[in-house]
Amino acid sequence: MITWLKNLFRGDSKPTLERPVATPTVDAASKAKKSTAVAGKSKATKTDLESMTKPQLLEHAKKKGIKVNASAKKADLVKKIKNG
């Protein structure tokens, strides 16, 4: 971080980070679980929604056309999706 600050104030055109930023990845198993849980039933049940992660719930709501706030808690997202 100190190196980055020195480069910033020195006027270097490309300040660099000391370590690369990692992007989150989704493994194939969770994708398979998501696709079978959502595609297999016409309406998701309580257990299906409870087992989903927050990003999965946001994507599910988006597909269903339900407007939800991304900063809401997971329980609030589940409740909103259930109520439509």
C-alpha positions in Angstrom: 0.0 0.0 0.0 2.8 2.4 0.8 4.4 1.7 -2.6 1.1 2.5 -4.2 0.8 5.8 -2.4 4.4 6.7 -3.3 3.6 6.0 -7.0 0.4 8.0 -6.7 2.1 11.1 -5.4 5.1 10.7 -7.7 2.8 11.1 -10.7 3.3 7.7 -12.2 0.7 7.1 -14.9 -0.2 3.5 -13.7 -0.4 3.0 -10.0 -0.3 -0.7 -9.2 -1.6 -2.8 -6.4 0.7 -4.9 -4.3 -1.5 -7.9 -4.8 -4.0 -8.8 -7.5 -7.7 -8.4 -6.9 -9.4 -11.8 -6.8 -12.8 -12.1 -8.5 -15.4 -14.4 -7.0 -16.0 -17.6 -8.9 -19.0 -19.9 -9.0 -18.2 -23.6 -9.2 -20.0 -26.0 -11.5 -21.7 -27.8 -8.6 -23.5 -24.7 -7.3 -24.6 -23.9 -10.9 -26.0 -27.4 -11.3 -27.8 -27.2 -8.0 -29.3 -23.8 -8.9 -30.5 -24.9 -12.3 -32.2 -28.1 -11.0 -33.8 -26.3 -8.1 -35.3 -23.5 -10.2 -35.9 -25.3 -13.5 -37.4 -28.5 -12.0 -40.4 -26.8 -10.3 -42.9 -24.2 -11.5 -42.7 -22.3 -8.2 -39.8 -22.5 -5.7 -40.7 -23.9 -2.3 -39.4 -22.7 1.1 -36.5 -25.1 1.2 -35.4 -24.2 -2.3 -35.3 -20.5 -1.6 -33.6 -21.0 1.9 -30.9 -23.1 0.4 -30.0 -20.4 -2.3 -27.2 -17.9 -1.7 -28.0 -14.2 -1.8 -26.6 -13.7 -5.3 -28.7 -16.7 -6.5 -31.8 -15.1 -4.9 -31.1 -11.8 -6.6 -30.8 -13.6 -10.0 -34.0 -15.6 -9.3 -35.9 -12.5 -8.5 -34.6 -10.8 -11.6 -35.7 -13.8 -13.8 -39.2 -13.7 -12.2 -39.5 -9.9 -12.7 -39.6 -9.2 -9.0 -38.0 -5.9 -8.0 -35.8 -6.3 -4.9 -33.2 -4.2 -3.3 -29.7 -5.8 -3.6 -28.7 -4.5 -0.2 -31.6 -6.2 1.5 -31.0 -9.1 3.9 -31.3 -12.7 2.6 -34.4 -13.3 4.7 -36.1 -10.2 3.3 -35.3 -11.4 -0.3 -36.8 -14.8 0.4 -39.9 -13.1 1.8 -40.2 -10.7 -1.2 -39.9 -13.6 -3.7 -42.5 -15.7 -1.9 -45.0 -12.9 -1.9 -44.3 -12.0 -5.5 
